[in-house]
Every structure is written in C-alpha cells, then in structure tokens.
C-alpha cells in the first residue's frame, strides 16, 4: 500500500452517492425497458424508478465514506453494464410471468376489449416491483462497497477487466450492441407485419441485455493487499541501486486515474538497459505461498503506467516484477495471465539484506544485486527523464 494512501487513513473520502445512485438507477431502468415497453405505461415506469431510488438510498445509507482509491471510468462503466444485465433479468421474469398469466386467463375469461388485463398486469408488476426492491437494496449496497471500499488497497471485481488493453473496445461493442437492438425493437411497431412478434422481441431484448452485461453482474471486493513494510521497500531500493538502477518508490504521475491503478506499485527502477516496476513482499523462508493475486494486479498497473509515459513522449518497456524477500530458497519464476509476464524474484531475508546494506564492505550487496538483477552495462548513461514522482 503506498505511503500516500497510508497517510490518508480509513474513511478519508465521502462516497459520491448522488452520482452513484443516478448511474445505478438509470442503468437498472435501462435493463428493465423491455418490460416497461410491454406494459406501455409511463406511470408504472416512474413508479419503478422511484422504487429503485428509495431502496438504493436505504441500502447504501451507512456507506458514507471510503478509504480505497477511487474507481476509474472503465470500472464504473463495467458496473453499469452489470446493472443493465440485472434489470434485464427482472424484465425477463416479468415478461415470462406476464405471458403465463395471460395464457391462463385466456382459458377462463374472455379477452379484455381495450387495454391490458388488470390481473395479468398487476401480478407481473408485483413480481417486478418485488425484484426491484430486493435488487436495489442488496445489490446497490454491494456495488457501492465494491467501487468505494472501506479499506485502502481494496478493489472491485471489475478492476482487472477495466484495466485490460481492450477494455474500451469491449465496452464500446457491448454498449453499441445494446443500443442497436433497442432501436430495432422500438422501430418494430412502425411495421404492421411485425406487430405480432413485438412481445417476443421484447423478451429476446431482455435476454440480450442479460448476455451483454452478465460478465460484470456480480459486485465483489477484491481483498486488500497487505501493506509492503517500509523497511522491505527501502531494502529492495538499496539492492536495486547497487545493481545500477535509479529507483523511485511509490511512483506517481499526477493523473488521478493513472495513479489509482498504479497505486499497487512499490517502486519504479530505471537503468540504461532495463526498466522494472513492482511490489515487495516479505515471506517466511521456504514458504512462498500463492503469489497470483499480487502478480495479477501488477500487470494492469504497469500497462497503465507505460501508456501514461507514452502520452508524454517517453517510450519505455517496463517489466513487472514481484520481489519476495525471504523466499530465496524457492526458485524464481514467472506468472502471466496472457499479457505481460510478471517475473517473481526470490531474495534473501530482510535481516540478511539489512546486514549487507549496513556493512562497510559493499561487495556482498553488489554481488547479490547483480546476481538478482544483472550487472549494469559497461558504459551506463542516465535513464530517461520521466514525469513520475515519489508519493
């Protein structure tokens, strides 16, 4: 956890519930559009929207402040797509119940001469209202907790997908597909030959909304990463400097969105021939455990940092690394999710590093540094000047 985040303390920022509530209720209402178009009643649409607002407010009443980093725009957009899918699920069940009750009523009662059959309307509307009530209260609370977590270092379950290189392309395709299908269904009443298929088309539209946002329906919080001890970060810095790197701990660019993603990085190390960025973890010797969670968050952090530097005319390939202090008895390894490979480097214990750093003999420290990170080039020049600062 970066020192800047540590200094802010728990509950430092207010949760923007007005904006979050507006985005939540509008996206849920969008998913419910197939049902509202079926019953064709603006008053009931407003009734459903009011239910969403009221129970979202009740569900998030205690969510007043948060301590984590604010969500990035792609993260919010994925959460919105998930709420469209949630609304689509409610619409789908509402339409199914509407069709079932209408079929049963047709066996026992003559069809209604004008308008909708009240029995069919109110039974299906009752189910939709109940599902809106439950979803807005429970899911609304979970979405607020995921996007604005209580503990520093936590992230929503959408964070990893939001920071992938293709995130904006995926979002554009999903939103574009949903809008195109909605427009096609809205135009159907203008073609008399398609009117008998209108109700079925609305049902298909609700299923399409579910499919479009189903990948981001669950609102969860990824457990907070344990804070990297200051002594461990400083020891790693000294070791990297002994290998010829210039090191900046807890790098920051000044861009809120970029820094929100890059906040997991403990250091950025630059040398003429190589650039490294990553985290420092202290482990019990011989007990490496499962480093996949740490490694998974390094990939998007390095991607975003590289993109920000390229926008400032600095072309730099940064290798993500996870330094595991105390894990030297284990073999070094790499981990990849299909993107950048994260190199996992097993290092001596913190006590051993501290002794080497404090020794008057710089030989052991330099030898260890070059063994782990490679010797610097014979004629080393200064690394590129970056718009990256210490936190």
C-alpha positions in Angstrom: 0.0 0.0 0.0 1.6 3.3 -1.0 2.5 5.7 1.8 0.2 8.4 0.4 -2.7 6.0 0.8 -1.5 5.1 4.3 -1.4 8.7 5.4 -4.9 9.3 4.3 -6.3 6.8 6.8 -9.6 4.9 6.8 -12.8 6.7 5.8 -10.9 9.7 4.3 -13.2 10.4 1.3 -17.0 10.7 1.1 -18.8 8.2 -1.2 -20.4 10.2 -4.1 -23.8 8.6 -3.5 -25.7 11.1 -5.7 -23.7 10.3 -8.8 -23.5 6.6 -8.0 -27.2 6.4 -7.3 -28.1 8.2 -10.5 -25.9 5.9 -12.6 -27.2 2.8 -10.7 -30.9 3.6 -11.1 -30.6 4.7 -14.7 -28.7 1.6 -15.7 -31.2 -0.6 -13.9 -34.1 1.2 -15.6 -32.4 0.7 -18.9 -32.3 -3.0 -18.4 -36.0 -3.0 -17.4 -37.0 -1.2 -20.6 -38.3 -4.4 -22.3 -40.9 -4.9 -19.5 -41.9 -1.3 -19.4 -42.3 -1.3 -23.2 -44.5 -4.4 -22.9 -47.0 -2.8 -20.4 -46.6 0.6 -22.1 -47.3 2.6 -19.0 -45.1 5.7 -18.3 -46.7 6.0 -14.8 -45.5 2.5 -13.8 -42.1 3.2 -15.3 -41.8 6.2 -13.0 -43.1 4.0 -10.1 -40.4 1.5 -10.8 -37.7 4.3 -11.0 -38.9 5.7 -7.6 -38.6 2.2 -6.1 -35.0 1.9 -7.3 -34.1 5.3 -5.9 -35.8 4.7 -2.5 -34.3 1.3 -1.9 -30.9 2.1 -3.3 -30.8 5.0 -0.8 -31.9 2.7 2.1 -29.3 0.0 1.1 -26.4 2.5 0.9 -27.5 4.6 3.9 -24.5 3.5 6.0 -22.0 3.8 3.1 -20.8 7.4 3.8 -17.0 7.3 3.4 -14.3 5.1 1.9 -10.6 4.6 2.2 -9.6 2.9 -1.0 -8.6 4.5 -4.3 -11.5 5.9 -6.4 -12.7 3.8 -9.3 -11.6 4.5 -12.8 -14.1 5.3 -15.6 -13.9 1.9 -17.2 -14.5 0.3 -13.9 -17.7 2.3 -13.4 -18.8 1.5 -17.0 -18.5 -2.2 -16.3 -20.5 -1.9 -13.2 -23.2 0.0 -15.2 -23.3 -2.8 -17.8 -23.7 -5.3 -14.9 -26.7 -3.3 -13.6 -28.2 -3.3 -17.1 -28.0 -7.1 -17.0 -29.6 -7.1 -13.6 -32.5 -5.0 -14.9 -32.7 -7.4 -17.9 -33.1 -10.4 -15.6 -36.0 -8.7 -13.8 -37.6 -7.7 -17.1 -37.2 -11.3 -18.4 -39.0 -12.8 -15.4 -41.7 -10.1 -15.6 -42.4 -10.8 -19.3 -42.5 -14.6 -18.6 -44.9 -14.2 -15.8 -47.0 -11.8 -17.9 -47.2 -14.4 -20.7 -48.0 -17.3 -18.3 -50.8 -15.4 -16.5 -52.2 -14.1 -19.8 -52.3 -17.7 -21.2 -54.1 -18.9 -18.0 -56.6 -16.1 -18.1 -57.4 -16.8 -21.7 -58.7 -20.3 -20.7 -61.1 -19.0 -18.1 -62.1 -15.5 -19.1 -62.8 -13.6 -22.4 -60.1 -11.3 -23.6 -60.2 -7.7 -22.4 -61.7 -5.5 -25.1 -59.4 -2.5 -24.5 -56.1 -2.0 -22.7 -54.3 -4.6 -20.6 -56.0 -7.3 -18.4 -55.6 -5.9 -14.8 -55.0 -9.4 -13.5 -52.1 -10.0 -15.9 -50.7 -6.5 -15.4 -50.7 -6.4 -11.6 -49.5 -9.9 -11.0 -46.5 -9.5 -13.2 -46.0 -5.9 -11.9 -46.0 -7.3 -8.4 -43.1 -9.6 -9.2 -41.1 -6.9 -10.9 -41.6 -4.5 -8.0 -40.5 -7.1 -5.5 -37.4 -7.9 -7.5 -36.6 -4.2 -7.9 -37.0 -3.8 -4.2 -34.6 -6.6 -3.4 -32.1 -5.8 -6.1 -31.9 -2.1 -5.4 -31.4 -2.6 -1.7 -29.0 -5.5 -1.6 -27.2 -5.2 -4.9 -27.0 -1.4 -4.6 -25.2 -1.8 -1.3 -22.8 -4.3 -2.8 -22.0 -2.1 -5.8 -21.2 0.9 -3.5 -19.0 -1.3 -1.3 -17.1 -2.7 -4.4 -16.5 0.6 -6.1 -15.8 2.5 -2.9 -14.2 0.0 -0.5 -13.7 0.6 3.2 -10.1 -0.4 3.4 -7.2 1.1 1.4 -5.8 -1.2 -1.2 -9.1 -3.0 -2.0 -10.5 -3.1 -5.5 -13.8 -4.0 -7.1 -14.1 -7.3 -9.0 -14.3 -5.2 -12.2 -10.9 -3.6 -11.8 -8.8 -6.2 -13.6 -11.1 -6.2 -16.7 -11.3 -2.4 -16.6 -7.5 -2.1 -16.9 -7.0 -4.5 -19.8 -5.8 -3.1 -23.1 -9.1 -4.0 -24.9 -11.4 -2.7 -22.1 -12.7 0.4 -24.1 -13.2 -1.7 -27.2 -15.2 -4.3 -25.3 -17.3 -1.6 -23.6 -18.0 0.2 -27.0 -19.1 -3.1 -28.6 -21.4 -4.0 -25.7 -23.0 -0.6 -25.3 -23.3 -0.3 -29.1 -24.9 -3.8 -29.5 -27.4 -3.0 -26.7 -28.4 0.4 -28.3 -28.7 -1.2 -31.8 -31.0 -3.9 -30.5 -33.1 -1.5 -28.5 -33.5 0.8 -31.6 -34.5 -2.2 -33.7 -37.2 -3.2 -31.3 -38.5 0.4 -30.9 -39.0 0.6 -34.7 -41.0 -2.7 -34.9 -44.4 -1.1 -34.2 -43.9 1.0 -37.3 -44.1 -2.1 -39.4 -47.6 -3.7 -39.1 -46.4 -7.1 -40.3 -44.0 -7.3 -37.3 -46.5 -6.3 -34.6 -47.5 -10.0 -33.7 -43.8 -10.6 -32.9 -43.4 -7.4 -30.7 -43.9 -9.1 -27.3 -41.5 -11.9 -28.3 -38.9 -9.4 -29.5 -39.1 -7.6 -26.1 -38.4 -10.9 -24.4 -35.4 -11.5 -26.7 -34.2 -8.0 -25.9 -34.3 -8.7 -22.2 -32.2 -11.8 -22.7 -29.8 -9.8 -24.9 -29.4 -7.2 -22.1 -28.6 -10.1 -19.7 -25.9 -11.5 -22.0 -24.4 -8.1 -22.7 -23.7 -7.4 -19.1 -23.6 -10.9 -17.4 -19.8 -10.9 -17.1 -20.0 -8.0 -14.7 -23.2 -8.8 -12.8 -21.5 -9.8 -9.5 -20.4 -7.0 -7.3 -17.5 -8.1 -5.2 -14.5 -6.5 -3.5 -11.0 -8.0 -4.0 -9.2 -8.4 -0.7 -6.8 -5.6 0.2 -3.2 -6.3 -0.5 -1.1 -6.4 2.6 1.0 -3.3 3.1 4.6 -3.6 2.0 6.7 -2.9 5.0 8.7 0.4 4.7 11.9 -1.4 5.7 11.4 -4.0 3.0 10.8 -1.4 0.3 13.9 0.5 1.3 16.0 -2.7 1.3 14.8 -3.5 -2.2 15.6 0.0 -3.2 19.2 -0.3 -1.9 19.6 -3.6 -3.7 18.4 -2.2 -7.0 20.6 0.9 -6.7 23.6 -1.4 -6.1 22.7 -3.0 -9.5 22.9 0.4 -11.2 19.2 1.4 -11.1 17.7 4.7 -10.2 14.7 3.9 -8.0 11.6 5.9 -7.2 9.4 4.4 -4.5 5.6 4.6 -4.8 5.7 6.3 -8.2 3.0 8.8 -9.0 2.2 10.7 -12.3 -0.2 13.3 -11.0 -3.0 11.8 -13.1 -5.7 10.7 -10.6 -7.0 7.9 -12.9 -3.5 6.5 -13.7 -2.3 6.8 -10.1 -5.4 5.0 -8.9 -4.3 1.9 -10.9 -0.6 2.3 -10.3 -1.0 2.6 -6.5 -0.1 -1.1 -6.1 3.4 -0.4 -7.3 6.1 0.0 -4.6 8.9 1.1 -6.9 9.9 2.1 -10.4 13.5 1.2 -11.2 15.3 2.7 -14.3 18.6 1.7 -15.9 20.0 2.3 -19.3 19.2 -1.2 -20.5 16.1 -2.1 -18.5 13.1 -0.7 -16.5 11.4 -2.6 -13.7 8.3 -1.8 -11.6 6.6 -3.9 -9.0 5.9 -4.8 -5.4 7.9 -6.0 -2.4 6.6 -8.9 -0.3 8.1 -10.4 2.8 7.6 -14.1 3.2 8.8 -16.8 5.5 11.8 -18.6 4.0 10.8 -21.6 2.1 7.1 -20.7 2.2 6.4 -18.7 -0.9 2.6 -19.4 -0.9 0.5 -18.3 -3.9 1.7 -15.0 -5.4 -1.0 -14.9 -8.2 -3.1 -12.2 -6.6 -0.1 -9.9 -6.2 1.1 -10.7 -9.7 -2.4 -10.2 -11.3 -2.5 -6.6 -10.0 1.0 -5.8 -11.3 0.1 -6.4 -14.9 -2.6 -3.7 -15.3 -0.6 -1.2 -13.1 2.4 -1.5 -15.4 0.3 -1.3 -18.6 -1.4 1.9 -17.4 2.0 3.5 -16.3 3.5 2.7 -19.7 0.6 4.2 -21.5 0.8 7.4 -19.5 4.5 7.7 -20.2 4.0 7.1 -23.9 1.5 10.0 -23.9 4.3 12.1 -22.5 6.6 11.0 -25.4 8.5 8.5 -23.3 8.7 5.1 -25.0 9.6 2.7 -22.2 9.1 -1.0 -21.9 8.6 -1.8 -18.1 9.0 -5.3 -16.8 6.6 -6.1 -13.9 8.5 -7.9 -11.0 7.4 -9.2 -7.7 10.3 -9.2 -5.2 9.8 -11.8 -2.5 12.1 -11.1 0.4 12.9 -14.2 2.4 12.0 -16.6 -0.4 15.5 -17.3 -1.7 15.2 -21.0 -1.0 12.5 -21.1 -3.7 13.2 -21.0 -7.4 12.5 -17.7 -9.2 9.6 -18.0 -11.6 7.3 -16.1 -13.9 3.5 -15.7 -13.9 1.3 -14.5 -16.7 -2.4 -14.2 -17.5 -1.8 -13.9 -21.2 -0.4 -10.3 -21.0 2.8 -9.1 -19.5 4.7 -11.9 -17.8 5.4 -11.0 -14.2 8.9 -12.1 -13.0 8.9 -13.3 -9.5 12.3 -12.9 -7.8 13.2 -14.8 -4.6 15.5 -12.7 -2.4 17.5 -13.1 0.8 15.7 -12.5 4.1 15.2 -8.9 5.4 17.7 -9.5 8.2 20.3 -10.6 5.7 19.7 -7.7 3.4 19.8 -5.2 6.3 23.1 -6.6 7.3 24.5 -6.3 3.8 23.3 -2.7 3.5 24.7 -1.7 6.8 28.1 -3.3 6.3 31.2 -1.3 5.5 32.0 -3.9 2.8 29.8 -3.1 -0.2 31.0 -6.3 -2.0 28.3 -8.7 -0.8 25.5 -6.3 -1.5 26.8 -5.6 -5.0 27.3 -9.3 -5.8 23.8 -10.1 -4.6 22.3 -7.2 -6.6 24.0 -8.2 -9.8 23.1 -11.9 -9.3 19.4 -11.0 -8.9 19.0 -8.1 -11.3 22.0 -8.4 -13.6 25.2 -6.3 -13.9 24.8 -2.8 -15.3 26.1 -2.0 -18.8 29.8 -1.2 -19.0 29.1 2.4 -20.2 25.9 3.3 -18.4 24.2 6.6 -19.3 21.5 8.3 -17.4 18.0 6.7 -17.7 15.3 8.8 -19.4 13.7 11.7 -17.5 10.2 10.7 -16.5 7.2 12.7 -15.3 6.9 10.3 -12.4 7.3 11.4 -8.8 7.7 9.8 -5.4 4.5 9.7 -3.4 
